[in-house]
Amino acid sequence: MSTSADLVLVIKKELKAVQMTYADLAEALDMAESSVKRMLAKGDMPLSRIDAICRALKLDFAELARRVADAQPLLAQLTEAQEKAVVADKKLLLAAICVLSQWTLEQISSSYRLTEAECIQYLAQLDRIGIIELKPMNRYRLKLAKTFRWRPHGAVMNYFRENALLDYFAGGFDGEGEGLLLVHGSISRSLAPSFLERMQRVAQDFAQQHQADQKLANKDREGYTLLLAMRSWEFEAFEALRR
């Protein structure tokens, strides 16, 4: 949905909320009702007209802008071009991972060798890429849906496979709160999606707990990486032995 369409949608919702008809709005704007309907249908309004509508609705312009931003659909996946832009700079990739975890600018700069100016620069880049909406005081709003995932064969997952996968599995998985499970079996193809759905729920539970625990002191939290995977696969050495 385009920004102009989102703007019209928000205006219509506000009209309904304050029980204002098109005729009422037309009178407030000193326009014909048919002209108001045509204007909203086209979604083509100069800032002066939007400002007048805000006054008619007794709505602050900044609040209208926030509601329009909130009305825009969240991304479940980035484009290949967006992902390539993210992995082009290792520090930008770090910043992207941090904002996915809802870290503040202060948390990023205090945890990594990035100055505040660098953090702001990378946040601005993520805003241009479309991952976040940068707000005053260097706050931001994630523009990604809860169901967001990197492209399976995209630039970020390929970067992970080439640069991080072996490092991740090189660990012993024997520390407190750690574990590595490897289960192989043959099940009905119709049941496989249900197992994947359960895995997705576990991932969402983990993400929600991360958000809830941000109020805890740093000493009471530990960084963990949860990796869930399921695919139709057989170890190459075993496959070579099949009849």
C-alpha positions, -999 to 999 in steps of 0.1 A, spaced: 0 0 0 14 35 -9 19 62 17 -9 83 1 -33 54 4 -23 50 41 -29 87 46 -64 85 32 -71 54 52 -61 71 84 -81 102 76 -112 81 70 -107 63 103 -104 96 121 -135 109 104 -154 79 116 -139 81 151 -151 117 156 -183 110 138 -176 136 111 -192 131 77 -178 141 43 -202 170 43 -189 182 77 -153 180 64 -162 198 32 -178 226 52 -147 229 74 -124 230 44 -147 253 25 -150 228 -4 -178 210 -21 -185 175 -7 -179 160 -42 -145 177 -43 -136 163 -9 -146 128 -20 -126 132 -53 -96 144 -33 -97 114 -10 -102 91 -39 -71 104 -56 -51 107 -24 -33 137 -39 -32 165 -12 -7 193 -7 6 198 28 -15 229 33 -47 208 27 -35 180 50 -28 207 77 -64 220 72 -78 185 76 -58 181 108 -73 213 122 -108 201 112 -102 168 130 -85 186 159 -55 163 153 -19 172 156 0 170 123 28 149 140 3 125 154 -13 121 120 21 113 105 28 87 133 -6 70 126 2 70 88 35 53 96 19 28 119 -7 20 92 20 9 67 24 -29 65 54 -44 82 78 -63 61 79 -101 64 110 -102 42 135 -78 26 143 -77 -10 175 -91 -23 188 -56 -29 181 -46 7 198 -77 21 229 -70 -1 230 -35 12 230 -48 48 258 -73 43 280 -49 23 293 -34 56 300 -56 86 293 -28 110 260 -21 93 251 -58 96 259 -57 133 236 -26 137 209 -45 118 211 -75 142 210 -51 171 179 -33 160 162 -66 154 169 -72 191 154 -37 198 187 -24 213 189 13 220 217 34 206 233 36 240 233 -2 243 250 -6 209 277 20 215 284 7 250 286 -29 239 307 -26 207 335 -4 194 312 20 177 310 57 185 277 73 190 282 92 157 288 59 139 257 43 155 236 72 143 251 69 108 242 32 107 207 38 120 202 64 92 214 38 67 189 12 81 162 38 78 171 44 41 172 7 35 137 4 50 144 -18 81 136 10 106 119 44 108 143 67 125 127 91 150 137 121 170 163 116 198 177 86 177 148 64 186 134 41 160 105 19 150 111 -15 134 93 -19 101 96 -56 102 68 -80 111 69 -106 139 70 -132 112 101 -116 96 128 -139 83 158 -135 61 156 -148 25 165 -185 26 190 -181 -2 195 -144 2 226 -123 9 223 -125 47 218 -162 50 246 -168 25 268 -146 46 258 -166 77 266 -199 60 300 -187 47 312 -168 78 293 -179 109 278 -214 106 311 -233 113 319 -209 141 285 -215 157 287 -253 156 323 -253 168 310 -247 203 306 -275 228 270 -267 236 277 -279 271 274 -246 290 245 -237 313 214 -232 293 230 -246 261 222 -277 241 224 -293 207 199 -318 196 201 -339 164 171 -360 156 166 -380 124 135 -399 114 109 -406 87 75 -391 93 44 -384 72 49 -355 47 16 -341 59 29 -338 95 62 -320 86 46 -285 84 31 -289 119 66 -295 133 79 -264 115 50 -244 129 60 -255 165 96 -244 158 83 -210 147 64 -207 179 95 -215 199 114 -189 180 86 -163 187 86 -172 224 123 -167 225 120 -133 208 92 -122 232 112 -132 262 141 -112 249 118 -82 248 104 -88 283 138 -92 299 152 -60 286 141 -44 319 166 -66 337 201 -54 346 229 -65 322 244 -88 349 211 -108 350 210 -114 312 231 -135 289 233 -134 251 221 -166 234 215 -175 198 187 -199 191 191 -218 158 162 -240 146 163 -259 114 144 -288 97 149 -301 62 146 -332 41 183 -343 42 206 -372 44 243 -371 52 263 -372 19 284 -401 31 253 -421 39 236 -412 7 265 -426 -12 259 -460 4 223 -462 -7 213 -490 -31 
